Amino acid sequence: VAPVPSVLLSSLHLGLAAPSIFSAPCSTCTAAHPCRRQHLTSEQGFEGPAYGGFPGKSPFARRQRPTNVMSLAACILVPIMIFAAVYSLQSFSLHYTDNATEKILCWALLGFVLLLGYVAVGAWRRRDEGTQDPKWYTFVFVTAAIAWTFAYIFGNTNFLTNIQPYMDIMNLNIYYAVNPSTHSGQQLMDAGRVQFIPGTRLETSRSMGFKNLDTYCVAPITFGASPNTTNGEFPVFDFWAIGLNCCSGHLPDFACGEYANPNARFGLRLMKDDQRAFFRLAVQQAEASYNIRAEHPVFMYWMSDPMPEIMAYQDSGYKFWLIGIGAYAAFQIVLAIVATIIFAKAGL
């Protein structure tokens, strides 16, 4: 008979069974007992055997947070809502009627954006706790700041280009039955729309153009066949039909607006201040070329009905408002998709 190993004999002498990792857990095991330690290992999330080998999962391994659908939706909707709010405030009538209140609301929304930045910084400080995902907080803050900036700039552009001219014209006066041979421009300084008496026409033979990249064309508005005169001096023309790039600039060939329509008797006032100086230069050239005077020139678009043109300003404002919101919404969705892909590939 082979001799019994001394280790086994010492175990038997103490009244203990040899440990085995394959034995079933006993009901009276203690913390010091090997099968109890094996149970604790399984309960604490360690895979693999209790003794020897390498555990299948380390407690120190970095766990990837799954992207929450609600969080992703917030990352898309919050910047879009900020853009829509600021873009609307900058574009429409509150900007015209109560500019101070409009600016306060815009800056309040900027304060909300900065608050998002504060929350993002706090999420990075607490990132080791695993309760918050700082990368998406940062994404919301950055894209919200971009949304506010774009909305403020493009909303103001839409307002200056479309809404302000519409509001200005609607708030100016309307004059009917104006005779350009007896009225002066100084009498109609607050005119937005002017209806001239029948027989009023354009004096295209005394038209002129001033070229500065674009050609600024002017032609005097007169009544009947005889020019306006004052005490036998040079004829006076204070009402001028205007147009852009509709004449050669060096010949009397004015072809702007409804110049050929015999029923055209309305003038719609020029509302773009950046163009007024160039039209004034064209009038000065006409004064020197034709020996005429324009003491208080009023610049107008010549037409038969100004209302479609006025409403076109408002329609353009609404159109660019819708295009702006739609374009930014698409831009934000693309940013969110790209960020999701990048974060997933980087294992963030």
QUIJOCOR-V909334 format. One record per helix or strand of 3 or more residues. SS is the DSSP state (alpha for helix, beta for strand). FROM is the first residue (numbers start at 0). LEN is the number of residues. If there is no record, write none. Layout:
BEGIN
ss->SS from->FROM len->LEN
ss->SS from->FROM len->LEN
END
This chain:
BEGIN
ss->alpha from->5 len->9
ss->alpha from->33 len->10
ss->alpha from->68 len->23
ss->alpha from->92 len->5
ss->alpha from->98 len->27
ss->alpha from->126 len->3
ss->alpha from->133 len->38
ss->beta from->172 len->6
ss->alpha from->184 len->4
ss->beta from->190 len->6
ss->beta from->199 len->12
ss->beta from->214 len->9
ss->beta from->238 len->6
ss->beta from->265 len->4
ss->alpha from->272 len->18
ss->beta from->297 len->6
ss->alpha from->306 len->40
END
